[in-house]
Amino acid sequence: MSVEEGTANHGRLLGTVHGPQDVKRMTAEQLDILAAEIRDFLIAKVSRTGGHVGPNLGVVELTLAMHRVFDSPRDRLLFDTGHQAYVHKILTGRQEGFDKLRQRGGLSGYPSQAESEHDLIENSHASTALSYADGLAKAYALRGEKRSVVAVVGDGALTGGMCWEALNNIATAGNPLVIVVNDNGRSYSPTIGGLADHLSSLRLNPGYEKVLDTVKDALGNTPFVGKPMYEVLHAVKKGIKDAVAPQAMFEDLGIKYVGPVDGHDVPAVEAALRAAKNFGGPVIVHAVTRKGYGYRPAEDDEADCLHGPGAFEAETGKLLAVPSVKWTNVFADELVAIADERPDVVGITAAMAEPTGIATLARKYPERVYDVGIAEQHAATSAAGLAMGGLHPVVAVYATFLNRAFDQVLLDVAMHKLPVTFVLDRAGITGPDGPSHYGIWDMSVFGVVPGLRIAAPRDSATLREELREAVAVDDGPTILRFPTGTVAADLPAVRRVGPVDVLAESARTDVLLVAVGSFAGLGVEVAARVAEQGYGVTVVDPRWVRPVPAELVELAAGHRLVVTVEDGVRIGGVGSALAQAMRDADVRVPVKDMGVPADWHPHGTRAQILADLRLTAQDVARDVTGWISGLDAAPVDPATNGARAQS
C-alpha cells in the first residue's frame, strides 16, 4: 500500500482533529492509530513540498502527550528549534495548510504567530527556547497567572551555551516550568560533545529498557496524582540512576529530573508530563526518541535521518530533484585540495558538517575537523585559539548563524588580527525557510569589523580562487559568502583591474554597475537591456567587497552613474560602503544602491522574493535606464561650469 493510499484509508481519526481538545478525548488505542495517521500524513505532504520530515516523525507521540496534558494556547508550548513543530501545527487546526508547506501563501516551516494563537515564538535558531521560557515563567509568576510554560529542547540544542545560561537562571528562579529534552542523539547530524556522550551512555546501556519498564510500571500502578506521583517517580529514578548513568548534572543545578521515558509511548510521556506539571517548580522530562521514527528511509539515512530534504519519493525517500553541482560541493572539494597542500588548514563547524561541506574534509582528515555542536560563539573563539596555535581554521556555518557570533568575530578574532576564514553557506535570500534563515545581514553587520575582508564569488571558478586567497591571508580574518542551490555557470572576466573583475563594458561609460557575487549574471543581462536604450554600462564584480577596493572607486570616477546590486540588506551594505569610499575620495558621481530592505520578508522561492523586491534583470534595467535618462534631463548647474547637476 502506498503512503497516499494509507493516508486516504487510515486518516479517519486525523480528520476529526481540529484542535487540541479533540486529542484529549481519545483513548489509548485511538492515539496509537492517530500517531500512525499523522506519520502517513507527514510523509505524503512533505514529500511533495520538501521540509523537515525526520525531526517531526520523531516527535509525534511526544507532541500528542503534550497537547493532552497542557491547555494550549493558555499554556505556552515552545519548540527549540521550530522545525520540529509540524505535528503541533497538525494538532492545532492547520492540516489543510500542508499542501503548500514552505510555499508562497502556505504554512511556514516554523512556528508563526500569523498562523495560529498556539504559536508564540518564531524561533528557528537553536538553544533559545529555554531563555524565552525563563522570561515567560517569571512574567506569569509576577502577574499571578497560573499558566504552564513548556519548552521542548533537542539534545543537540543543549550543546548551545544559551541553554545552560538559561538553566542556571531557571533553577535560581524556581518557577513552574517544564523542560522536555527530546533526546534522539542528533541535531542536524549526530550530536557532538560531552552531553551527547553522557546521554548516549544512558540510551545504549543494557539496563535502559528495564528502566523504561520500571518507570512505566511505577506510573501505571500508583494511585497518587500531582506531587506525590512525582515523588514516586523521582524515588524510582533515584534507585536506578547509578545502574544506568549519572543524572546529577541536572539536579546539581537545582532542577528536578524525570526520566528517561520512551518518547514514543504516549501514556508514559503523558504520565511524566502530568507529574512534572504538578510539581510546582522547574522539572526536566528526559524523553528518548528516534529521529525519523516509523519511516524506514529516514531511519536508514545515516547522514541526517532526512532532516530537511527537498521533494522526495514517498515510498523510497529518494530526492526527486536532478542531481547538480551545488555551491557547497565546490567549496568542499576545493577545501580538501587546499588541505592536501597545507597541513595547517583545519575545519570547524557547528553541528552542520554535511550541510556546509566540512564533512568532505572530515572524511579525508578526521583529525583536522572539529564539530563543536550548536555553538557558533564557541566556534569563533576556538578558531581564534587554533589560529594563535599556528593553524589556519576554516569555520563553515550558514550565513544566518554567524550573526550569533558577532562579538567573538569582532573582539576575539579581528582585534587579535588572527587568520581565520569564515565560510558562509546559504548567503542571501534562501527562500522557503523564511526570514530567520535569510543570510542577508552578513555584509552589513560584519562590514564594520576592522581588518575583516569579505569576498563574494560569482561562480565555481571564483569560489575556488577566492577561497585560496582567503586562506592565504595571515594578518586578519576573512569571510567567503555564497548562496544555496546549484552553482552558477562560470562567467569569465573581460579583464581585471586590481582585484576587480570587469565582466562587460561599452564604448560609452554612462553607468558603472557593481554586481555583487551571485548577481553577476544579472548584471551582464542588465547591461544588454540598457544598451538597447542607447546607454553604455560597465559591469564589474568587485570579488572582495570589504574593504572597498581603491580600484573600484577609480572606476566609479570614470562614469556618470554608479549602481550597486547586492543580495544583502541595503543599510550598511556594499552600496553604502562604496558611496562612503567615493565621498572620502571626493568622487562626486551619484550612487544608487539596490539590495534587500531591512525587514522580515516572508517565505517563498528565491525567484518570488527577488521579484517582490524588484531585484530581477527586467526591474533593475528599467530603474537604471530611468536614472541615467534622468541625468540627461537634469538642468545645467552654472556653478559647475556647464556640467549637468547630479542628484
Steps between C-alpha positions, in 0.01 A plus 500: 500500500638842408537781750224693320265200518584454864414863567167469321402173665622563850456875545156487655612588851731774376207652313318548831785700654436873473671605823669363812165434669429225247816315598418518870187287449672209329571160652846343509410277205377797300819692574710216356293510182517879486879494534523268199264724301706805585814329372327404175375857468847649559670275248233555234498879539866578563614269220327739256629829642822413680551585863611369835357150492748308719474719811119498491463126455695473823271721712153371409421328831685765697286777348179303549582456868579868543168610354314252721668620820519873434237747381643691205485792435451601864790272587793594283679230297837614367697297246880516473556493217180585323553249220363225729158672527322343200303258721408792724364677190299192403342476845413870509279512192745558215483175306374664181799734488741211447415484131710817464748448781793746469347639179365844423166538680539173688616395844835611634750226576528644852257628763326816382293745701315598183379142456369412842448614857672175598834633369688750711865509405607479139836356597692295253846552642591243760556540875263795552177349633619459859576869525156586363350253747691648793368847422144378444494306829630805687238724336213266586623466859525877541153551351350224712391296197476121536626398159740224406806565289644203310820508297585213266876494457699259286809345648689668216377841616642426845847528346432875470617726779174694525325187626733472796483868579122465501505183712704680764241779520205262484633309798564819697151639432329173590186578301277224360646409165517172310802431282456208263834372376430329168801273500553334163877522491488750217463863407541516121744213525618290797532725805855588596648566843519387859126531560432287196739233626332512839151450357626238258639295784151500647330405173745221423518349848362141510284599797323776309195297394465375857508858620220597262292208619564588864404863451194407295383247760552747782284754325234249405462338841510793737164657595657833581478814293689824494800541726466157670518333156804707417668392821433133421651543156788698644567223753499235228744704298726552801504126560618406150706796390832361616439183302428687181676835480560791735218756480648740750593759239145634491417460866824669601355806332197474725262370233303183561544221247248248367610225269600353282162431347425339167412796282293279271274376780217752540380378843855499639576850373160626609545366855844657528373835372207501744736428787731780388208741448375447856837521670498878538856573393738446207510141378688331216321214326752291309327333203701265281381501137620394157530756226303384196312243712259278308633580151772263385669735247544762776617250760754357254636840397821511703591855398203684652190272506341706220532810714388754240485357149348655194211322331551124510340173395276398789556125462879512487604835644708574190523865398310595187730782391758419234846497663702810425822661613425714805695796632567294811649217293745734328613644833537154656713366217725805487549499877625141483735596217639785711531273804702256287752779442486666843509290817422811708149531354230358729120504488242599760123475483210542741301175473471536122786301352299356208291808411805729490736257324745466790416128511694454176815622673420289806480183295856550374654673802283414803765621742491847342126568534318617812122493538425712806123439508246780475741756639599763244643734762732229629587402143628852427710533814627143481609585146684799644685264731585269212635796304706611801642148500628533145211353299264653247143407596219500244170544686205390285150604612180628343513877447205560732671315787821705505292795621499328839878527525550864402670596827739206474591583140550865594696476823635147522611460140529834320644704787780246525551510121465123482488306172160332520283444192123493548315331215134602490273258320138596413587869470234735366132419447468125549125459446271250674661505845383857555632816660700349786710304251561768238871571487454867418670662799865397479641759259337776700558370853856378452595784269575714804766261635847656461742293296237250386495421128179375334489315168192415292575255215275497194562144374699184570825636356496815713389302807809281469722799431367716782511213751869461426551875533317495833711227657812676372420803720713481816434833670127496569167324447323442171143417401401310186125504431296317238131412445318169516405278211660422166819688429480758221666436165851642486505862384851595384625854543583724206791636699606561859574835662681431825269254680196613297373292207349685203226280358363725225583843364396743231650785304271725702565534872158602620446251783730299723291204615655328803351148513584322822556124506212296361351812336785509245297326232209733565735794456611386155137451395412848629783652296363343181149629575621853576718502186181461298401842633824653374699510824831335576543290814821368652427195716750412771525234767706641788573146623618639836229737618651602835706703530391684186776461239665830405480389137122485526491862609723593206268320259204683652666834435501428125123455472194721526303272730587214736244227578562218745296180516548268796334202666513657844338780695550847355563668835873479557542275198744507209327794329509701818868422553589591142314831525693586815831404339416721204417792728828451682681512164297806391345308211167675438332246279148414621448150645182295494510194722265209438466223755274342756302731730569438869174323579349156571428366154253210475593154384473405136732403221810710446365610160168611653665704772750665267211592270316654796812701582542614138835327477447335161688589182191664353435713810862604544537587132185711512623690806851551362361632172274738688781631718750560222239661272407720794858627512472596131193705584657671803542881476843650443665618823692829438715432807654199325602687183221357288494145636157356566385484859514151648258370757 
